[in-house]
Amino acid sequence: PMFLHGGFVHIFSNMVSQLILGFMLESVMGPLRIGILYIVSGFGGILFSCVCSRGEMSVGASTAIFGLVGGFLALVIVNWKAFDRNPEIRCCIIVMISFLIVFSILFSLGTNTNSISG
């Protein structure tokens, strides 16, 4: 289900989020770690979704994207002191993470493309 989507807007928003997060994280963590984080987050999120909503099927890469957001947030928290030299970068990263989380939640609430009745 991580590679299926419920329409053009759904796949477009997932692609934009992946591009924004992926480019930034890949430069720091490398492509292999990002790939592992993406696949494990997507698979784990799908399993959690199956447990929580038994009568519905989910589509989309939202769980993998939230895994990338969590990885980005963890990277900032672990390296918090390293950003003391450039607090404006830390602030920009926090604002961007907050924007992505709010955008993802609003998109999920505004559309019902993530869920297909089974």
Biopython code that builds the backbone (N, CA, C, O; Angstrom):
import numpy as np
from Bio.PDB.StructureBuilder import StructureBuilder

atoms = [
    (1, "PRO", "N", (0.811, -1.213, 0.000)),
    (1, "PRO", "CA", (0.000, 0.000, 0.000)),
    (1, "PRO", "C", (0.846, 1.267, 0.000)),
    (1, "PRO", "O", (0.354, 2.344, -0.337)),
    (2, "MET", "N", (2.117, 1.143, 0.377)),
    (2, "MET", "CA", (2.990, 2.308, 0.441)),
    (2, "MET", "C", (3.261, 2.882, -0.952)),
    (2, "MET", "O", (3.600, 4.059, -1.076)),
    (3, "PHE", "N", (3.117, 2.073, -1.989)),
    (3, "PHE", "CA", (3.402, 2.521, -3.343)),
    (3, "PHE", "C", (2.138, 2.781, -4.158)),
    (3, "PHE", "O", (2.220, 3.057, -5.355)),
    (4, "LEU", "N", (0.976, 2.696, -3.523)),
    (4, "LEU", "CA", (-0.292, 3.004, -4.160)),
    (4, "LEU", "C", (-0.774, 4.365, -3.665)),
    (4, "LEU", "O", (-0.451, 4.769, -2.548)),
    (5, "HIS", "N", (-1.540, 5.068, -4.486)),
    (5, "HIS", "CA", (-2.046, 6.379, -4.087)),
    (5, "HIS", "C", (-3.475, 6.556, -4.554)),
    (5, "HIS", "O", (-3.928, 5.885, -5.482)),
    (6, "GLY", "N", (-4.185, 7.470, -3.901)),
    (6, "GLY", "CA", (-5.598, 7.689, -4.171)),
    (6, "GLY", "C", (-5.864, 8.846, -5.096)),
    (6, "GLY", "O", (-6.872, 9.532, -4.923)),
    (7, "GLY", "N", (-5.015, 9.099, -6.070)),
    (7, "GLY", "CA", (-5.264, 10.170, -7.020)),
    (7, "GLY", "C", (-4.036, 11.039, -7.220)),
    (7, "GLY", "O", (-3.010, 10.877, -6.559)),
    (8, "PHE", "N", (-4.179, 11.975, -8.165)),
    (8, "PHE", "CA", (-3.058, 12.825, -8.531)),
    (8, "PHE", "C", (-2.610, 13.734, -7.390)),
    (8, "PHE", "O", (-1.413, 13.846, -7.125)),
    (9, "VAL", "N", (-3.551, 14.382, -6.714)),
    (9, "VAL", "CA", (-3.191, 15.298, -5.622)),
    (9, "VAL", "C", (-2.485, 14.530, -4.507)),
    (9, "VAL", "O", (-1.538, 15.039, -3.907)),
    (10, "HIS", "N", (-2.935, 13.326, -4.232)),
    (10, "HIS", "CA", (-2.339, 12.503, -3.185)),
    (10, "HIS", "C", (-0.891, 12.155, -3.525)),
    (10, "HIS", "O", (-0.001, 12.332, -2.694)),
    (11, "ILE", "N", (-0.653, 11.669, -4.719)),
    (11, "ILE", "CA", (0.711, 11.296, -5.097)),
    (11, "ILE", "C", (1.598, 12.536, -5.227)),
    (11, "ILE", "O", (2.780, 12.484, -4.888)),
    (12, "PHE", "N", (1.041, 13.650, -5.716)),
    (12, "PHE", "CA", (1.822, 14.882, -5.856)),
    (12, "PHE", "C", (2.279, 15.404, -4.493)),
    (12, "PHE", "O", (3.443, 15.770, -4.328)),
    (13, "SER", "N", (1.371, 15.439, -3.520)),
    (13, "SER", "CA", (1.752, 15.948, -2.192)),
    (13, "SER", "C", (2.766, 15.029, -1.522)),
    (13, "SER", "O", (3.667, 15.505, -0.832)),
    (14, "ASN", "N", (2.630, 13.715, -1.718)),
    (14, "ASN", "CA", (3.619, 12.795, -1.166)),
    (14, "ASN", "C", (4.981, 12.979, -1.828)),
    (14, "ASN", "O", (6.011, 12.930, -1.155)),
    (15, "MET", "N", (4.992, 13.190, -3.136)),
    (15, "MET", "CA", (6.259, 13.373, -3.838)),
    (15, "MET", "C", (6.963, 14.657, -3.398)),
    (15, "MET", "O", (8.177, 14.663, -3.200)),
    (16, "VAL", "N", (6.210, 15.733, -3.249)),
    (16, "VAL", "CA", (6.809, 16.998, -2.821)),
    (16, "VAL", "C", (7.404, 16.856, -1.419)),
    (16, "VAL", "O", (8.515, 17.320, -1.164)),
    (17, "SER", "N", (6.668, 16.219, -0.518)),
    (17, "SER", "CA", (7.179, 16.012, 0.839)),
    (17, "SER", "C", (8.427, 15.146, 0.829)),
    (17, "SER", "O", (9.385, 15.427, 1.549)),
    (18, "GLN", "N", (8.424, 14.093, 0.015)),
    (18, "GLN", "CA", (9.596, 13.219, -0.062)),
    (18, "GLN", "C", (10.795, 13.949, -0.633)),
    (18, "GLN", "O", (11.917, 13.750, -0.165)),
    (19, "LEU", "N", (10.583, 14.787, -1.631)),
    (19, "LEU", "CA", (11.693, 15.533, -2.214)),
    (19, "LEU", "C", (12.296, 16.514, -1.217)),
    (19, "LEU", "O", (13.517, 16.602, -1.086)),
    (20, "ILE", "N", (11.451, 17.238, -0.524)),
    (20, "ILE", "CA", (11.941, 18.226, 0.439)),
    (20, "ILE", "C", (12.725, 17.541, 1.551)),
    (20, "ILE", "O", (13.862, 17.919, 1.831)),
    (21, "LEU", "N", (12.130, 16.544, 2.180)),
    (21, "LEU", "CA", (12.785, 15.851, 3.283)),
    (21, "LEU", "C", (13.950, 14.998, 2.811)),
    (21, "LEU", "O", (15.006, 14.967, 3.443)),
    (22, "GLY", "N", (13.752, 14.309, 1.698)),
    (22, "GLY", "CA", (14.776, 13.394, 1.210)),
    (22, "GLY", "C", (16.082, 14.079, 0.865)),
    (22, "GLY", "O", (17.151, 13.592, 1.235)),
    (23, "PHE", "N", (16.016, 15.196, 0.164)),
    (23, "PHE", "CA", (17.238, 15.896, -0.207)),
    (23, "PHE", "C", (18.016, 16.377, 1.013)),
    (23, "PHE", "O", (19.240, 16.265, 1.067)),
    (24, "MET", "N", (17.293, 16.907, 1.982)),
    (24, "MET", "CA", (17.977, 17.419, 3.174)),
    (24, "MET", "C", (18.567, 16.286, 4.005)),
    (24, "MET", "O", (19.714, 16.372, 4.443)),
    (25, "LEU", "N", (17.804, 15.241, 4.224)),
    (25, "LEU", "CA", (18.285, 14.132, 5.042)),
    (25, "LEU", "C", (19.370, 13.320, 4.345)),
    (25, "LEU", "O", (20.310, 12.860, 4.992)),
    (26, "GLU", "N", (19.248, 13.144, 3.051)),
    (26, "GLU", "CA", (20.219, 12.330, 2.327)),
    (26, "GLU", "C", (21.608, 12.953, 2.360)),
    (26, "GLU", "O", (22.607, 12.235, 2.401)),
    (27, "SER", "N", (21.682, 14.276, 2.344)),
    (27, "SER", "CA", (22.993, 14.926, 2.390)),
    (27, "SER", "C", (23.682, 14.710, 3.730)),
    (27, "SER", "O", (24.909, 14.761, 3.807)),
    (28, "VAL", "N", (22.915, 14.471, 4.780)),
    (28, "VAL", "CA", (23.485, 14.269, 6.110)),
    (28, "VAL", "C", (23.651, 12.787, 6.432)),
    (28, "VAL", "O", (24.690, 12.374, 6.948)),
    (29, "MET", "N", (22.636, 11.994, 6.132)),
    (29, "MET", "CA", (22.613, 10.593, 6.548)),
    (29, "MET", "C", (23.069, 9.617, 5.470)),
    (29, "MET", "O", (23.486, 8.505, 5.793)),
    (30, "GLY", "N", (23.002, 10.002, 4.204)),
    (30, "GLY", "CA", (23.357, 9.109, 3.114)),
    (30, "GLY", "C", (22.147, 8.364, 2.575)),
    (30, "GLY", "O", (21.143, 8.208, 3.271)),
    (31, "PRO", "N", (22.245, 7.902, 1.330)),
    (31, "PRO", "CA", (21.089, 7.277, 0.691)),
    (31, "PRO", "C", (20.683, 5.933, 1.304)),
    (31, "PRO", "O", (19.493, 5.622, 1.352)),
    (32, "LEU", "N", (21.632, 5.143, 1.765)),
    (32, "LEU", "CA", (21.291, 3.837, 2.329)),
    (32, "LEU", "C", (20.475, 3.981, 3.610)),
    (32, "LEU", "O", (19.457, 3.309, 3.774)),
    (33, "ARG", "N", (20.911, 4.844, 4.512)),
    (33, "ARG", "CA", (20.165, 5.043, 5.763)),
    (33, "ARG", "C", (18.782, 5.624, 5.515)),
    (33, "ARG", "O", (17.815, 5.241, 6.173)),
    (34, "ILE", "N", (18.687, 6.553, 4.561)),
    (34, "ILE", "CA", (17.387, 7.140, 4.238)),
    (34, "ILE", "C", (16.464, 6.076, 3.650)),
    (34, "ILE", "O", (15.281, 6.021, 3.985)),
    (35, "GLY", "N", (17.003, 5.235, 2.777)),
    (35, "GLY", "CA", (16.204, 4.157, 2.201)),
    (35, "GLY", "C", (15.699, 3.193, 3.258)),
    (35, "GLY", "O", (14.536, 2.789, 3.230)),
    (36, "ILE", "N", (16.561, 2.825, 4.185)),
    (36, "ILE", "CA", (16.164, 1.926, 5.273)),
    (36, "ILE", "C", (15.109, 2.587, 6.154)),
    (36, "ILE", "O", (14.106, 1.960, 6.492)),
    (37, "LEU", "N", (15.325, 3.849, 6.529)),
    (37, "LEU", "CA", (14.355, 4.577, 7.352)),
    (37, "LEU", "C", (13.007, 4.662, 6.644)),
    (37, "LEU", "O", (11.964, 4.480, 7.273)),
    (38, "TYR", "N", (13.022, 4.934, 5.354)),
    (38, "TYR", "CA", (11.794, 5.075, 4.569)),
    (38, "TYR", "C", (11.018, 3.760, 4.530)),
    (38, "TYR", "O", (9.819, 3.738, 4.808)),
    (39, "ILE", "N", (11.691, 2.676, 4.190)),
    (39, "ILE", "CA", (11.023, 1.374, 4.064)),
    (39, "ILE", "C", (10.515, 0.883, 5.424)),
    (39, "ILE", "O", (9.378, 0.424, 5.530)),
    (40, "VAL", "N", (11.351, 0.976, 6.460)),
    (40, "VAL", "CA", (10.950, 0.507, 7.798)),
    (40, "VAL", "C", (9.784, 1.348, 8.330)),
    (40, "VAL", "O", (8.840, 0.801, 8.899)),
    (41, "SER", "N", (9.843, 2.666, 8.149)),
    (41, "SER", "CA", (8.750, 3.533, 8.604)),
    (41, "SER", "C", (7.460, 3.241, 7.860)),
    (41, "SER", "O", (6.391, 3.168, 8.465)),
    (42, "GLY", "N", (7.560, 3.075, 6.560)),
    (42, "GLY", "CA", (6.371, 2.778, 5.772)),
    (42, "GLY", "C", (5.749, 1.448, 6.157)),
    (42, "GLY", "O", (4.534, 1.356, 6.333)),
    (43, "PHE", "N", (6.573, 0.419, 6.288)),
    (43, "PHE", "CA", (6.080, -0.907, 6.651)),
    (43, "PHE", "C", (5.492, -0.907, 8.062)),
    (43, "PHE", "O", (4.415, -1.457, 8.292)),
    (44, "GLY", "N", (6.203, -0.288, 8.997)),
    (44, "GLY", "CA", (5.706, -0.210, 10.384)),
    (44, "GLY", "C", (4.423, 0.584, 10.489)),
    (44, "GLY", "O", (3.521, 0.214, 11.240)),
    (45, "GLY", "N", (4.334, 1.676, 9.740)),
    (45, "GLY", "CA", (3.114, 2.483, 9.757)),
    (45, "GLY", "C", (1.928, 1.755, 9.161)),
    (45, "GLY", "O", (0.806, 1.877, 9.652)),
    (46, "ILE", "N", (2.171, 0.996, 8.100)),
    (46, "ILE", "CA", (1.097, 0.210, 7.493)),
    (46, "ILE", "C", (0.611, -0.869, 8.458)),
    (46, "ILE", "O", (-0.591, -1.100, 8.581)),
    (47, "LEU", "N", (1.548, -1.529, 9.140)),
    (47, "LEU", "CA", (1.155, -2.537, 10.136)),
    (47, "LEU", "C", (0.326, -1.900, 11.248)),
    (47, "LEU", "O", (-0.691, -2.457, 11.662)),
    (48, "PHE", "N", (0.756, -0.738, 11.731)),
    (48, "PHE", "CA", (0.016, -0.030, 12.778)),
    (48, "PHE", "C", (-1.367, 0.370, 12.279)),
    (48, "PHE", "O", (-2.349, 0.273, 13.015)),
    (49, "SER", "N", (-1.443, 0.818, 11.031)),
    (49, "SER", "CA", (-2.730, 1.190, 10.444)),
    (49, "SER", "C", (-3.660, -0.014, 10.352)),
    (49, "SER", "O", (-4.860, 0.107, 10.596)),
    (50, "CYS", "N", (-3.109, -1.174, 10.000)),
    (50, "CYS", "CA", (-3.923, -2.397, 9.920)),
    (50, "CYS", "C", (-4.479, -2.791, 11.287)),
    (50, "CYS", "O", (-5.612, -3.262, 11.390)),
    (51, "VAL", "N", (-3.686, -2.597, 12.323)),
    (51, "VAL", "CA", (-4.132, -2.943, 13.673)),
    (51, "VAL", "C", (-5.208, -1.975, 14.154)),
    (51, "VAL", "O", (-6.166, -2.385, 14.810)),
    (52, "CYS", "N", (-5.053, -0.694, 13.831)),
    (52, "CYS", "CA", (-5.975, 0.325, 14.344)),
    (52, "CYS", "C", (-7.274, 0.437, 13.545)),
    (52, "CYS", "O", (-8.320, 0.744, 14.116)),
    (53, "SER", "N", (-7.224, 0.197, 12.256)),
    (53, "SER", "CA", (-8.443, 0.317, 11.441)),
    (53, "SER", "C", (-8.631, -0.975, 10.656)),
    (53, "SER", "O", (-8.168, -1.117, 9.524)),
    (54, "ARG", "N", (-9.312, -1.893, 11.285)),
    (54, "ARG", "CA", (-9.424, -3.246, 10.736)),
    (54, "ARG", "C", (-10.312, -3.349, 9.504)),
    (54, "ARG", "O", (-10.072, -4.225, 8.672)),
    (55, "GLY", "N", (-11.299, -2.523, 9.346)),
    (55, "GLY", "CA", (-12.236, -2.662, 8.250)),
    (55, "GLY", "C", (-11.886, -1.868, 7.011)),
    (55, "GLY", "O", (-12.660, -1.867, 6.054)),
    (56, "GLU", "N", (-10.750, -1.191, 6.991)),
    (56, "GLU", "CA", (-10.405, -0.323, 5.879)),
    (56, "GLU", "C", (-9.015, -0.647, 5.358)),
    (56, "GLU", "O", (-8.170, -1.178, 6.080)),
    (57, "MET", "N", (-8.794, -0.316, 4.085)),
    (57, "MET", "CA", (-7.468, -0.449, 3.500)),
    (57, "MET", "C", (-6.868, 0.940, 3.335)),
    (57, "MET", "O", (-7.568, 1.876, 2.948)),
    (58, "SER", "N", (-5.595, 1.081, 3.622)),
    (58, "SER", "CA", (-4.919, 2.362, 3.480)),
    (58, "SER", "C", (-4.010, 2.339, 2.262)),
    (58, "SER", "O", (-3.442, 1.303, 1.915)),
    (59, "VAL", "N", (-3.879, 3.489, 1.620)),
    (59, "VAL", "CA", (-2.951, 3.638, 0.518)),
    (59, "VAL", "C", (-2.117, 4.881, 0.752)),
    (59, "VAL", "O", (-2.546, 5.802, 1.447)),
    (60, "GLY", "N", (-0.935, 4.910, 0.178)),
    (60, "GLY", "CA", (-0.092, 6.090, 0.239)),
    (60, "GLY", "C", (1.162, 5.884, 1.052)),
    (60, "GLY", "O", (1.309, 4.908, 1.788)),
    (61, "ALA", "N", (2.052, 6.827, 0.894)),
    (61, "ALA", "CA", (3.356, 6.769, 1.551)),
    (61, "ALA", "C", (3.411, 7.683, 2.771)),
    (61, "ALA", "O", (4.496, 8.058, 3.215)),
    (62, "SER", "N", (2.257, 8.042, 3.314)),
    (62, "SER", "CA", (2.232, 8.972, 4.447)),
    (62, "SER", "C", (2.986, 8.437, 5.650)),
    (62, "SER", "O", (3.652, 9.200, 6.350)),
    (63, "THR", "N", (2.895, 7.142, 5.901)),
    (63, "THR", "CA", (3.609, 6.583, 7.051)),
    (63, "THR", "C", (5.114, 6.687, 6.857)),
    (63, "THR", "O", (5.842, 6.973, 7.807)),
    (64, "ALA", "N", (5.583, 6.461, 5.646)),
    (64, "ALA", "CA", (7.011, 6.581, 5.367)),
    (64, "ALA", "C", (7.459, 8.039, 5.468)),
    (64, "ALA", "O", (8.562, 8.319, 5.939)),
    (65, "ILE", "N", (6.613, 8.962, 5.031)),
    (65, "ILE", "CA", (6.947, 10.382, 5.112)),
    (65, "ILE", "C", (7.012, 10.834, 6.565)),
    (65, "ILE", "O", (7.906, 11.593, 6.941)),
    (66, "PHE", "N", (6.066, 10.370, 7.387)),
    (66, "PHE", "CA", (6.129, 10.710, 8.807)),
    (66, "PHE", "C", (7.373, 10.094, 9.456)),
    (66, "PHE", "O", (7.919, 10.661, 10.402)),
    (67, "GLY", "N", (7.822, 8.948, 8.961)),
    (67, "GLY", "CA", (9.081, 8.371, 9.434)),
    (67, "GLY", "C", (10.265, 9.266, 9.095)),
    (67, "GLY", "O", (11.177, 9.422, 9.906)),
    (68, "LEU", "N", (10.256, 9.859, 7.895)),
    (68, "LEU", "CA", (11.322, 10.791, 7.518)),
    (68, "LEU", "C", (11.269, 12.054, 8.382)),
    (68, "LEU", "O", (12.305, 12.580, 8.788)),
    (69, "VAL", "N", (10.052, 12.534, 8.659)),
    (69, "VAL", "CA", (9.909, 13.706, 9.542)),
    (69, "VAL", "C", (10.450, 13.376, 10.933)),
    (69, "VAL", "O", (11.156, 14.184, 11.536)),
    (70, "GLY", "N", (10.118, 12.190, 11.437)),
    (70, "GLY", "CA", (10.637, 11.765, 12.739)),
    (70, "GLY", "C", (12.150, 11.630, 12.731)),
    (70, "GLY", "O", (12.809, 12.001, 13.702)),
    (71, "GLY", "N", (12.707, 11.105, 11.652)),
    (71, "GLY", "CA", (14.162, 11.007, 11.532)),
    (71, "GLY", "C", (14.815, 12.375, 11.494)),
    (71, "GLY", "O", (15.873, 12.582, 12.090)),
    (72, "PHE", "N", (14.183, 13.312, 10.790)),
    (72, "PHE", "CA", (14.706, 14.678, 10.720)),
    (72, "PHE", "C", (14.646, 15.348, 12.086)),
    (72, "PHE", "O", (15.588, 16.025, 12.497)),
    (73, "LEU", "N", (13.543, 15.158, 12.780)),
    (73, "LEU", "CA", (13.398, 15.719, 14.122)),
    (73, "LEU", "C", (14.418, 15.116, 15.078)),
    (73, "LEU", "O", (15.007, 15.833, 15.886)),
    (74, "ALA", "N", (14.630, 13.808, 14.993)),
    (74, "ALA", "CA", (15.632, 13.160, 15.837)),
    (74, "ALA", "C", (17.032, 13.685, 15.533)),
    (74, "ALA", "O", (17.836, 13.878, 16.445)),
    (75, "LEU", "N", (17.321, 13.914, 14.263)),
    (75, "LEU", "CA", (18.622, 14.461, 13.872)),
    (75, "LEU", "C", (18.850, 15.838, 14.486)),
    (75, "LEU", "O", (19.948, 16.142, 14.953)),
    (76, "VAL", "N", (17.812, 16.667, 14.484)),
    (76, "VAL", "CA", (17.928, 18.008, 15.074)),
    (76, "VAL", "C", (18.103, 17.914, 16.594)),
    (76, "VAL", "O", (18.927, 18.629, 17.164)),
    (77, "ILE", "N", (17.345, 17.049, 17.245)),
    (77, "ILE", "CA", (17.434, 16.923, 18.702)),
    (77, "ILE", "C", (18.794, 16.390, 19.127)),
    (77, "ILE", "O", (19.393, 16.896, 20.076)),
    (78, "VAL", "N", (19.285, 15.365, 18.424)),
    (78, "VAL", "CA", (20.574, 14.777, 18.775)),
    (78, "VAL", "C", (21.703, 15.775, 18.565)),
    (78, "VAL", "O", (22.666, 15.797, 19.331)),
    (79, "ASN", "N", (21.589, 16.594, 17.537)),
    (79, "ASN", "CA", (22.653, 17.570, 17.219)),
    (79, "ASN", "C", (22.287, 18.986, 17.645)),
    (79, "ASN", "O", (22.737, 19.953, 17.029)),
    (80, "TRP", "N", (21.486, 19.116, 18.680)),
    (80, "TRP", "CA", (21.002, 20.427, 19.131)),
    (80, "TRP", "C", (22.142, 21.392, 19.438)),
    (80, "TRP", "O", (22.086, 22.557, 19.044)),
    (81, "LYS", "N", (23.162, 20.928, 20.126)),
    (81, "LYS", "CA", (24.296, 21.794, 20.494)),
    (81, "LYS", "C", (25.093, 22.236, 19.274)),
    (81, "LYS", "O", (25.660, 23.328, 19.264)),
    (82, "ALA", "N", (25.136, 21.391, 18.247)),
    (82, "ALA", "CA", (25.883, 21.754, 17.034)),
    (82, "ALA", "C", (25.249, 22.948, 16.330)),
    (82, "ALA", "O", (25.929, 23.663, 15.594)),
    (83, "PHE", "N", (23.966, 23.170, 16.544)),
    (83, "PHE", "CA", (23.275, 24.296, 15.925)),
    (83, "PHE", "C", (23.426, 25.588, 16.726)),
    (83, "PHE", "O", (22.907, 26.626, 16.317)),
    (84, "ASP", "N", (24.133, 25.541, 17.871)),
    (84, "ASP", "CA", (24.339, 26.762, 18.658)),
    (84, "ASP", "C", (25.100, 27.819, 17.861)),
    (84, "ASP", "O", (24.908, 29.017, 18.067)),
    (85, "ARG", "N", (25.960, 27.372, 16.955)),
    (85, "ARG", "CA", (26.717, 28.322, 16.134)),
    (85, "ARG", "C", (25.828, 29.014, 15.110)),
    (85, "ARG", "O", (26.094, 30.151, 14.721)),
    (86, "ASN", "N", (24.777, 28.335, 14.674)),
    (86, "ASN", "CA", (23.847, 28.882, 13.682)),
    (86, "ASN", "C", (22.402, 28.691, 14.142)),
    (86, "ASN", "O", (21.701, 27.825, 13.618)),
    (87, "PRO", "N", (21.948, 29.484, 15.112)),
    (87, "PRO", "CA", (20.581, 29.282, 15.623)),
    (87, "PRO", "C", (19.500, 29.556, 14.574)),
    (87, "PRO", "O", (18.396, 29.019, 14.675)),
    (88, "GLU", "N", (19.804, 30.389, 13.566)),
    (88, "GLU", "CA", (18.794, 30.660, 12.541)),
    (88, "GLU", "C", (18.523, 29.416, 11.689)),
    (88, "GLU", "O", (17.399, 29.219, 11.228)),
    (89, "ILE", "N", (19.535, 28.581, 11.477)),
    (89, "ILE", "CA", (19.321, 27.329, 10.738)),
    (89, "ILE", "C", (18.442, 26.395, 11.558)),
    (89, "ILE", "O", (17.527, 25.765, 11.026)),
    (90, "ARG", "N", (18.722, 26.306, 12.861)),
    (90, "ARG", "CA", (17.900, 25.469, 13.738)),
    (90, "ARG", "C", (16.454, 25.943, 13.717)),
    (90, "ARG", "O", (15.536, 25.125, 13.661)),
    (91, "CYS", "N", (16.244, 27.244, 13.762)),
    (91, "CYS", "CA", (14.892, 27.797, 13.742)),
    (91, "CYS", "C", (14.193, 27.482, 12.415)),
    (91, "CYS", "O", (13.019, 27.112, 12.410)),
    (92, "CYS", "N", (14.890, 27.625, 11.315)),
    (92, "CYS", "CA", (14.306, 27.317, 10.001)),
    (92, "CYS", "C", (13.923, 25.849, 9.897)),
    (92, "CYS", "O", (12.873, 25.518, 9.346)),
    (93, "ILE", "N", (14.763, 24.972, 10.418)),
    (93, "ILE", "CA", (14.471, 23.538, 10.367)),
    (93, "ILE", "C", (13.236, 23.219, 11.206)),
    (93, "ILE", "O", (12.375, 22.451, 10.777)),
    (94, "ILE", "N", (13.147, 23.799, 12.387)),
    (94, "ILE", "CA", (12.000, 23.549, 13.264)),
    (94, "ILE", "C", (10.706, 24.075, 12.624)),
    (94, "ILE", "O", (9.670, 23.414, 12.686)),
    (95, "VAL", "N", (10.770, 25.257, 12.013)),
    (95, "VAL", "CA", (9.600, 25.810, 11.335)),
    (95, "VAL", "C", (9.196, 24.910, 10.171)),
    (95, "VAL", "O", (8.007, 24.668, 9.964)),
    (96, "MET", "N", (10.164, 24.414, 9.415)),
    (96, "MET", "CA", (9.867, 23.549, 8.284)),
    (96, "MET", "C", (9.251, 22.225, 8.742)),
    (96, "MET", "O", (8.282, 21.755, 8.146)),
    (97, "ILE", "N", (9.797, 21.634, 9.778)),
    (97, "ILE", "CA", (9.235, 20.386, 10.302)),
    (97, "ILE", "C", (7.808, 20.619, 10.785)),
    (97, "ILE", "O", (6.921, 19.810, 10.512)),
    (98, "SER", "N", (7.582, 21.715, 11.496)),
    (98, "SER", "CA", (6.230, 22.041, 11.980)),
    (98, "SER", "C", (5.269, 22.238, 10.818)),
    (98, "SER", "O", (4.132, 21.768, 10.862)),
    (99, "PHE", "N", (5.725, 22.934, 9.775)),
    (99, "PHE", "CA", (4.885, 23.150, 8.596)),
    (99, "PHE", "C", (4.531, 21.823, 7.938)),
    (99, "PHE", "O", (3.374, 21.607, 7.578)),
    (100, "LEU", "N", (5.496, 20.937, 7.774)),
    (100, "LEU", "CA", (5.228, 19.643, 7.142)),
    (100, "LEU", "C", (4.244, 18.804, 7.951)),
    (100, "LEU", "O", (3.375, 18.138, 7.388)),
    (101, "ILE", "N", (4.385, 18.840, 9.265)),
    (101, "ILE", "CA", (3.465, 18.071, 10.110)),
    (101, "ILE", "C", (2.055, 18.636, 10.022)),
    (101, "ILE", "O", (1.095, 17.884, 9.853)),
    (102, "VAL", "N", (1.920, 19.956, 10.136)),
    (102, "VAL", "CA", (0.601, 20.590, 10.064)),
    (102, "VAL", "C", (-0.018, 20.370, 8.683)),
    (102, "VAL", "O", (-1.201, 20.043, 8.581)),
    (103, "PHE", "N", (0.775, 20.548, 7.617)),
    (103, "PHE", "CA", (0.285, 20.330, 6.253)),
    (103, "PHE", "C", (-0.192, 18.896, 6.073)),
    (103, "PHE", "O", (-1.250, 18.668, 5.487)),
    (104, "SER", "N", (0.564, 17.938, 6.562)),
    (104, "SER", "CA", (0.187, 16.527, 6.417)),
    (104, "SER", "C", (-1.090, 16.207, 7.178)),
    (104, "SER", "O", (-1.948, 15.479, 6.679)),
    (105, "ILE", "N", (-1.217, 16.746, 8.382)),
    (105, "ILE", "CA", (-2.427, 16.492, 9.175)),
    (105, "ILE", "C", (-3.641, 17.148, 8.521)),
    (105, "ILE", "O", (-4.700, 16.528, 8.430)),
    (106, "LEU", "N", (-3.503, 18.389, 8.066)),
    (106, "LEU", "CA", (-4.619, 19.068, 7.409)),
    (106, "LEU", "C", (-5.005, 18.367, 6.116)),
    (106, "LEU", "O", (-6.191, 18.257, 5.804)),
    (107, "PHE", "N", (-4.023, 17.893, 5.361)),
    (107, "PHE", "CA", (-4.329, 17.172, 4.129)),
    (107, "PHE", "C", (-5.054, 15.869, 4.437)),
    (107, "PHE", "O", (-5.985, 15.487, 3.728)),
    (108, "SER", "N", (-4.625, 15.191, 5.491)),
    (108, "SER", "CA", (-5.270, 13.927, 5.868)),
    (108, "SER", "C", (-6.707, 14.154, 6.325)),
    (108, "SER", "O", (-7.586, 13.347, 6.024)),
    (109, "LEU", "N", (-6.954, 15.244, 7.046)),
    (109, "LEU", "CA", (-8.303, 15.536, 7.516)),
    (109, "LEU", "C", (-9.191, 16.072, 6.402)),
    (109, "LEU", "O", (-10.399, 15.836, 6.396)),
    (110, "GLY", "N", (-8.588, 16.800, 5.453)),
    (110, "GLY", "CA", (-9.362, 17.442, 4.394)),
    (110, "GLY", "C", (-9.795, 16.520, 3.288)),
    (110, "GLY", "O", (-10.794, 16.780, 2.616)),
    (111, "THR", "N", (-9.059, 15.441, 3.084)),
    (111, "THR", "CA", (-9.419, 14.499, 2.029)),
    (111, "THR", "C", (-9.561, 13.117, 2.616)),
    (111, "THR", "O", (-8.979, 12.805, 3.655)),
    (112, "ASN", "N", (-10.317, 12.318, 1.965)),
    (112, "ASN", "CA", (-10.500, 10.956, 2.424)),
    (112, "ASN", "C", (-9.891, 9.984, 1.410)),
    (112, "ASN", "O", (-10.432, 8.901, 1.186)),
    (113, "THR", "N", (-8.745, 10.377, 0.788)),
    (113, "THR", "CA", (-8.125, 9.529, -0.224)),
    (113, "THR", "C", (-7.209, 8.496, 0.391)),
    (113, "THR", "O", (-6.778, 7.584, -0.315)),
    (114, "ASN", "N", (-6.892, 8.588, 1.653)),
    (114, "ASN", "CA", (-6.003, 7.643, 2.287)),
    (114, "ASN", "C", (-6.717, 6.368, 2.697)),
    (114, "ASN", "O", (-6.079, 5.404, 3.120)),
    (115, "SER", "N", (-8.012, 6.356, 2.579)),
    (115, "SER", "CA", (-8.778, 5.224, 3.079)),
    (115, "SER", "C", (-9.786, 4.773, 2.034)),
    (115, "SER", "O", (-10.546, 5.579, 1.498)),
    (116, "ILE", "N", (-9.782, 3.496, 1.755)),
    (116, "ILE", "CA", (-10.717, 2.921, 0.806)),
    (116, "ILE", "C", (-11.489, 1.840, 1.526)),
    (116, "ILE", "O", (-10.899, 0.901, 2.060)),
    (117, "SER", "N", (-12.805, 1.963, 1.544)),
    (117, "SER", "CA", (-13.608, 0.972, 2.263)),
    (117, "SER", "C", (-13.433, -0.392, 1.634)),
    (117, "SER", "O", (-13.428, -0.542, 0.413)),
    (118, "GLY", "N", (-13.288, -1.399, 2.511)),
    (118, "GLY", "CA", (-13.077, -2.751, 2.015)),
    (118, "GLY", "C", (-14.239, -3.545, 2.223)),
    (118, "GLY", "O", (-14.254, -4.723, 1.868)),
]
sb = StructureBuilder()
sb.init_structure("model")
sb.init_model(0)
sb.init_chain("A")
sb.init_seg("    ")
for serial, (resi, resn, name, xyz) in enumerate(atoms, 1):
    if name == "N":
        sb.init_residue(resn, " ", resi, " ")
    sb.init_atom(name, np.array(xyz, "f"), 0.0, 1.0, " ", f" {name:<3s}", serial, name[0])
structure = sb.get_structure()
